[in-house]
Amino acid sequence: MRLTRRAALMLPAAAALVPAGLVPARAQSRGPLRIEVTEGVIEPVPVAVPPFVAETGSAEQYAGPVARIVASNLVNTGLFREIPASAHIARITNFDSPVGYSDWRAVNAQALVTGAVSVQGDRMAVKFRLFDVISGQQMGEGLQFTGDTGSWRRMGHKVSDAVYSRITGEGGYFDSRIVFVAETGPRDRRVKRLAIMDQDGANLRYLTDGRFTVLAPRFSPGGDRILYTSYEAGEPRIMVMELASLRPRALREQGGMTFAPRFAPDGQTVVFSLSRGGTTNLYTVSLGSGQTRQLTSAPSIATAASFAPDGSRIVFESDRSGTQQLYVMSAGGGEARRISFGEGRYATPVWSPRGDLIAFTKSHQGRFHIGVMRTDGSEERLLTASFLDEGPSWAPNGRVIVFHREGPGTDPQLFSVDISGRNLRRVETETAASDPAWSPLLP
């Protein structure tokens, strides 16, 4: 269900937000509340999110849970620490009542989120305000989101995105989904199904029935379609699925094994790998006309391509130098430039939505890592290390990476990590899980 939003009739912003970076939250005691994300040590901002006010009788079942979603999302970033409701001195019973800042300072809150929920029939509205407790000022206008009651969780995510953006200066990422491969059964008879869920693990839905092995799902730029690799025909073949209908169709036959697909930013072109005649090269295909174009022709493996956000370049992995390394070339093909030069092997590169970084998998001395580097290969930074970390995918704001981790004798599970290397956390799923891909923000 599409949600709408409008500015509620609230006080104007009293202080401008400082663009983000990760330092502790306040530059000076009476300056505006902020989080700058740098390489320093961060002290999470204490935030209070009291239960939202139910403005109609039927809103009572939603008011508390929506507030809990907001608090959970903020805490899960690692940038915030919640002041528990049991410690609150004040109680918010009327959305329009003045804020008693001294009561919130007494419990050491620096940020306060208040909200209200109203329901009329199957429609509901959620509104909120954000306050800087130390300076005693409201931060920006309040917002109101409306939709049907079935989308109440999304409204909580949208409030979370707005709060996060105002305090950090960065885009939010909570109103989004993750598609992945759900794995069940013994290792020698593993059943692999496509599954999709909200970024916090709610609203899990299976997209395939497990009769055929599936791999590497990838979202379209609009989030309405998924590319993936299926073994339904006995060998890898790329499929396209419309999420509205869950009807898959095969990408145009190419006369060989096709795999590792990814959408171009225009949503109408797909880059993929084609293995034929003993070589594996990169191709693009137009979803409209079916016209294909070969991008590489080296007698080596070229795979795992990913477009820059502006569609001008592609990063991919290749063993043309003798080991797996990362290369960048024009989206139309041509000469490729190697960008990885550290020790070890590099794989599964993914361009950040911001365009400034490339995430990758690196293996070295028996350990696997998720890392990031600049698009020219400089400033390489490893964020994780384990027995097996693979398959990074960016959150829509380019701040967080989801990937899968597997230990010796243990099933794969999803994890996320901030690009600073902080806040490594498990993403809960009901089964073993691999090959995650993060959607863009929902419309």
Residue pairs with C-beta under 8 A, 6 or more apart in sequence:
1 147
1 148
1 150
1 151
1 154
2 147
2 443
3 145
3 146
3 147
3 151
3 154
3 155
3 158
4 145
4 146
4 147
5 143
5 144
5 145
5 146
5 158
6 143
6 144
7 141
7 142
7 143
7 144
8 127
8 129
8 141
8 142
8 143
8 144
10 129
10 138
10 141
10 142
11 138
11 141
12 141
13 138
13 139
13 140
13 141
14 132
14 135
14 137
14 138
14 139
15 31
15 32
15 132
15 135
15 137
15 139
16 32
17 32
17 34
17 139
17 140
17 166
17 167
17 169
18 27
18 32
18 34
18 36
18 169
19 169
20 34
20 35
20 36
20 37
20 168
20 169
20 170
21 35
21 36
21 37
21 38
22 35
22 36
22 37
22 38
22 39
22 40
22 42
22 79
22 418
22 420
22 422
23 35
23 36
23 37
23 38
23 40
23 42
24 40
24 41
24 42
24 43
25 33
25 34
25 35
25 43
25 45
25 110
25 167
26 33
26 34
26 110
26 134
27 34
29 134
30 134
30 135
31 135
32 132
32 135
32 137
32 139
33 45
33 110
33 111
33 132
33 134
33 135
33 139
33 167
34 167
34 168
34 169
35 42
35 45
35 79
35 167
35 168
37 168
37 170
37 399
37 420
39 420
42 78
42 79
42 422
44 78
44 79
44 80
44 81
45 79
45 80
45 81
45 110
45 111
45 167
46 80
46 81
46 82
46 83
46 108
46 109
46 110
46 111
47 71
47 74
47 80
47 81
47 82
47 83
47 109
47 110
47 111
47 112
47 113
48 82
48 83
48 88
48 104
48 107
48 109
48 111
48 112
48 113
48 133
49 67
49 68
49 70
49 71
49 74
49 82
49 112
49 113
50 67
50 85
50 88
50 90
50 91
50 92
50 112
50 114
51 63
51 64
51 67
51 85
51 92
52 63
52 64
52 66
52 67
52 114
52 115
52 116
52 117
52 126
52 128
53 63
53 92
53 93
53 94
53 95
53 114
53 115
53 116
53 117
54 60
54 62
54 63
54 116
54 117
54 118
55 95
55 116
55 117
55 118
56 118
56 119
56 120
58 119
59 117
59 118
59 119
59 124
62 117
62 119
62 124
62 126
62 149
62 152
63 115
63 116
63 117
65 152
65 156
66 115
66 117
66 126
66 152
66 153
66 155
66 156
66 159
67 113
67 115
67 156
68 156
69 153
69 156
69 157
69 159
69 160
69 200
70 113
70 115
70 128
70 156
70 159
70 160
70 163
71 82
72 200
73 156
73 157
73 160
73 164
73 174
73 200
74 80
74 82
74 160
74 163
74 164
75 81
75 82
76 200
76 425
77 164
77 400
77 418
77 423
78 418
78 422
78 423
78 425
79 167
79 168
80 111
83 107
83 108
83 109
87 107
88 103
88 107
89 103
89 104
89 106
89 107
90 100
90 103
90 104
92 114
95 114
95 115
95 116
95 127
95 129
99 112
99 114
99 131
101 131
101 133
101 136
104 112
104 131
104 133
105 133
105 134
109 133
110 132
110 133
110 134
111 130
111 131
111 132
111 133
111 163
111 167
112 130
112 131
112 133
113 128
113 129
113 130
113 131
113 159
113 163
114 128
114 129
114 131
115 126
115 127
115 128
115 129
115 159
116 126
116 127
116 128
117 124
117 125
117 126
118 124
118 125
119 125
119 149
122 148
122 149
122 150
123 146
123 147
123 148
123 149
124 146
124 147
124 148
124 149
124 152
124 155
125 144
125 145
125 146
126 144
126 145
126 146
126 152
126 155
126 156
126 158
126 159
127 142
127 143
127 144
127 145
128 142
128 143
128 159
128 162
128 163
129 138
129 142
130 138
130 139
130 140
130 142
130 162
130 163
130 166
130 167
131 137
131 138
131 139
132 138
132 139
139 166
139 167
140 166
143 159
143 162
145 155
145 158
145 159
147 154
147 155
153 198
153 202
153 203
154 175
154 442
157 174
157 175
157 176
157 198
157 199
157 200
158 174
158 175
160 172
160 174
160 175
161 171
161 172
161 173
161 174
161 175
161 441
162 172
164 170
164 172
164 174
165 171
165 172
170 397
170 399
171 396
171 397
171 398
171 399
171 441
172 397
172 441
173 199
173 395
173 396
173 397
173 399
173 400
173 438
173 441
174 199
174 200
175 441
175 442
176 198
176 199
176 223
176 395
176 396
176 438
176 439
176 440
176 441
176 442
177 196
177 197
177 198
177 199
177 223
177 438
177 439
177 442
178 196
178 197
178 198
178 199
178 393
178 402
178 414
178 427
178 436
178 437
178 438
178 439
179 194
179 195
179 196
179 207
179 217
179 219
179 226
179 436
179 437
179 439
180 194
180 195
180 196
180 197
180 217
180 404
180 414
180 429
180 433
180 434
180 435
180 436
180 437
181 192
181 193
181 194
181 195
181 214
181 215
181 216
181 217
181 433
181 434
181 435
182 192
182 193
182 194
182 195
182 206
182 429
182 430
182 431
182 432
182 433
183 190
183 191
183 192
183 411
183 412
183 431
183 432
183 433
183 434
184 190
184 191
184 193
184 210
184 431
184 432
185 191
190 213
191 210
192 210
192 213
192 214
192 215
193 206
193 207
193 208
193 209
193 210
193 214
194 206
194 207
194 208
194 214
194 217
194 226
194 228
194 241
195 204
195 205
195 206
195 207
195 429
195 431
195 433
196 204
196 205
196 207
196 243
197 203
197 204
197 205
197 429
199 395
199 438
201 427
201 428
201 429
204 429
204 430
207 226
207 241
207 243
207 246
208 214
208 248
211 232
212 230
212 231
212 232
213 230
213 231
214 228
214 229
214 230
214 231
215 228
215 229
215 230
215 236
215 259
215 435
216 228
216 229
216 259
216 260
216 261
216 391
216 435
217 226
217 227
217 228
217 435
217 437
218 226
218 227
218 228
218 261
218 262
218 263
218 437
219 225
219 226
219 263
219 437
219 438
219 439
219 440
220 226
220 227
220 263
220 267
221 263
221 265
221 266
221 267
221 440
222 267
222 440
222 443
223 243
223 439
223 440
223 441
223 442
223 443
224 242
224 243
224 244
225 240
225 241
225 242
225 243
225 263
225 267
226 240
226 241
226 243
226 437
227 238
227 239
227 240
227 241
227 251
227 261
227 262
227 263
227 270
228 238
228 239
228 241
228 261
229 236
229 237
229 238
229 239
229 258
229 259
229 260
229 261
230 236
230 237
230 238
230 239
230 248
231 237
232 239
235 257
236 257
236 258
236 259
237 250
237 251
237 257
237 258
238 250
238 251
238 258
238 259
238 261
238 270
238 272
239 248
239 249
239 250
239 251
240 248
240 249
240 250
240 251
240 287
241 247
241 248
241 249
251 258
251 261
251 270
251 272
251 285
252 285
252 290
252 292
254 274
254 276
254 283
254 285
254 292
255 276
256 274
256 275
256 276
256 277
257 274
257 275
257 276
258 272
258 273
258 274
258 275
259 272
259 273
259 275
259 303
260 272
260 273
260 303
260 304
260 305
261 270
261 271
261 272
262 270
262 271
262 272
262 305
262 306
262 307
263 269
263 270
263 307
264 270
264 271
264 284
264 307
264 311
264 331
265 307
265 309
265 310
265 311
266 311
268 286
268 287
268 288
269 284
269 285
269 286
269 287
270 284
270 285
270 287
271 282
271 283
271 284
271 295
271 305
271 306
271 307
271 314
272 282
272 283
272 284
272 285
272 305
273 280
273 281
273 282
273 283
273 302
273 303
273 304
273 305
274 280
274 281
274 282
274 283
279 298
279 299
279 300
279 301
280 300
280 301
280 302
280 303
281 294
281 295
281 296
281 297
281 298
281 302
282 294
282 295
282 296
282 302
282 303
282 305
282 314
282 316
282 333
283 292
283 293
283 294
283 295
284 292
284 293
284 295
284 331
285 291
285 292
285 293
286 292
293 332
293 333
294 333
295 302
295 305
295 314
295 329
295 332
295 333
296 302
296 316
296 318
296 329
296 333
296 336
298 318
298 320
300 318
300 319
300 320
301 318
301 319
302 316
302 317
302 318
302 320
302 327
303 316
303 317
303 318
304 316
304 317
304 347
304 348
304 349
305 314
305 315
305 316
306 314
306 315
306 316
306 349
306 350
306 351
306 358
307 313
307 314
307 331
307 351
308 314
308 315
308 331
308 351
308 355
308 375
309 351
309 352
309 353
309 354
309 355
310 355
311 331
312 330
312 331
313 328
313 329
313 330
313 331
313 375
314 328
314 329
314 330
314 331
315 326
315 327
315 328
315 339
315 349
315 350
315 351
315 358
315 375
316 326
316 327
316 329
316 336
316 349
317 324
317 325
317 326
317 327
317 346
317 347
317 348
317 349
318 324
318 325
318 327
318 336
319 325
320 327
321 338
323 345
324 345
324 346
324 347
325 338
325 340
325 341
325 345
325 346
326 338
326 339
326 340
326 346
326 349
326 358
326 360
326 377
327 336
327 337
327 338
327 339
328 336
328 337
328 339
328 375
329 335
329 336
329 337
338 377
339 358
339 373
339 375
339 376
339 377
340 346
340 360
340 373
340 377
340 380
341 377
342 362
342 364
342 380
343 364
344 362
344 363
344 364
344 365
345 362
345 363
345 364
346 360
346 361
346 362
347 360
347 361
347 362
347 363
347 390
348 360
348 361
348 390
348 391
348 392
349 358
349 359
349 360
350 358
350 359
350 360
350 392
350 393
350 394
351 357
351 358
351 375
352 358
352 359
352 372
352 394
352 398
353 394
353 396
353 397
353 398
353 440
354 397
354 398
355 375
356 374
356 375
356 398
357 372
357 373
357 374
357 375
357 398
357 419
358 372
358 373
358 374
358 375
359 370
359 371
359 372
359 392
359 393
359 394
359 401
360 370
360 371
360 372
360 373
360 392
361 368
361 369
361 370
361 371
361 389
361 390
361 391
361 392
361 403
362 368
362 369
362 370
362 371
362 382
363 369
367 385
367 386
367 387
368 385
368 386
368 387
368 388
368 389
368 390
369 382
369 383
369 384
369 385
369 389
370 382
370 383
370 384
370 389
370 390
370 392
370 401
370 403
370 417
371 380
371 381
371 382
371 383
372 380
372 381
372 383
372 401
372 419
373 379
373 380
373 381
381 421
382 421
383 401
383 417
383 418
383 419
383 420
383 421
383 424
384 403
384 405
384 415
384 417
384 421
384 424
386 405
386 407
387 406
387 407
387 408
388 405
388 406
388 407
388 412
389 403
389 404
389 405
389 415
390 403
390 404
390 405
390 406
390 434
391 403
391 404
391 434
391 435
391 436
392 401
392 402
392 403
393 401
393 402
393 403
393 436
393 437
393 438
394 400
394 401
394 438
395 401
395 402
395 416
395 438
396 438
396 439
396 440
396 441
398 419
399 418
399 419
400 416
400 417
400 418
400 419
401 416
401 417
401 418
401 419
402 414
402 415
402 416
402 427
402 436
402 438
403 414
403 415
403 416
403 417
403 436
404 412
404 413
404 414
404 415
404 433
404 434
404 435
404 436
405 412
405 413
405 414
405 415
406 412
406 413
406 434
411 432
412 432
412 433
412 434
413 426
413 427
413 429
413 432
413 433
414 426
414 427
414 429
414 433
414 434
414 436
415 424
415 425
415 426
415 427
416 423
416 424
416 425
416 427
417 423
417 424
417 425
427 433
427 436
